[in-house]
Amino acid sequence: MSESVCELCECAHITAWHAVYEEPFQFVIIDCDSCDVPMAVLGEHRPAPSEMEREFMRQALAAIADARFRNGWYFDDHMRQIPDHYHLHARPYPAWWPRTKR
């Protein structure tokens, strides 16, 4: 029986890296290799951050998303492919999406 390796724990440098945080906790902001949008990845392998961690990650990711997606974007933390290691995407609004403020 072989153990699978968590891609997010491995965090290989195969896409663009935007930021690395050590304080107040560890996380990185990188481009997702599946969907090519920026995402924040918690530095520890666990399914949920604390509220403080979640808010800090959202603020850091927002700065990257604001610069990249001039026509608006939204947070998506539905963890489809890796459900047990918290990560948060910033996705651009699709053309059909009603324009709203975050």
N, C-alpha and C positions, 0 to 999 in steps of 0.2 A: 504494500500500500504506500503510495507516495503522497506527500503533502503538497497541496498547491501553494504557490507563492502569490501573495497579494500584489497585484501590479502597482497599487498605490503605495504600499510599504516599500516596494523596490524603487519606485520613483526614478526610473531611468531617464537620462537626459536625451529623449528622442523628439521632444517638441520644444517650443520656446518657453523659457522660464522668465517670469516677470518680476517675482519677488521671493525672497526667502526670509522668513521670520523665525527668530529664536526666542524673542521676548514679546509679549508676556507669556507666550507658549509657542510651540513649534507648529508651523504650517508653511506651505508654499503656495504660490499662485503660478500656475503653468497653463499651457494650452492643452486641452483634452486631445488625446491621440485618436479618439473615435469621432468626435464632432467638431474639432478645431475651433473651440470657443474657450475663453479663459475660465479656469476653475480654481477654487481654493481647495486644498487637500490638507486635512488635519494631519499633524505629525505623528499621532498615535493611532494604532489600529483599534478603533472602536466606532460603533455605529452612530453615536450622537455626542455633540459637544455640549458644554455648559451654555447657558444663555449668554454669559459674558463672552465666551469664545465664539459663539455663533455671530453675535453682533460685531465683534472685532473683525472676524473674517469677512462679513458682509461689507463693512466699511472699506476694508482694504481692496476687496474685489470690485467694489463700486468705482473706485478711482481708475482702475484698469478698464472696466467696461465703459465708463463715460467717455474715455479717450478713444476707444475703439469703435463703439457703436453710436454714431452721432444721431441716428434716427430713433433711438430708444432701445431699451433692453429690459429684461426681467431676470430675477433669481429663479433658479430651478435646483432644488435639492432632492428631487426624486431620484434616488440612487438605483438605477436600473441594472447595470452590469456588475457592479461591485456594491452590494447592499449592506455590507458589514464594516465598511471603512468610510467615515463621513467625508463627503466632498460636495461642493456647491458650485454649480455652473452659472455663468452669466450669459444669457442667450439673447440674440437680437430679436426684436419683434418681427414676425413674418409680415409680409405685405398686407395680408387680410386682417391683421390684429387691430382692434380699435385702439386708437391712440389715447393712452392714459398716463398719468404721472405715477411714479412709484410710491 
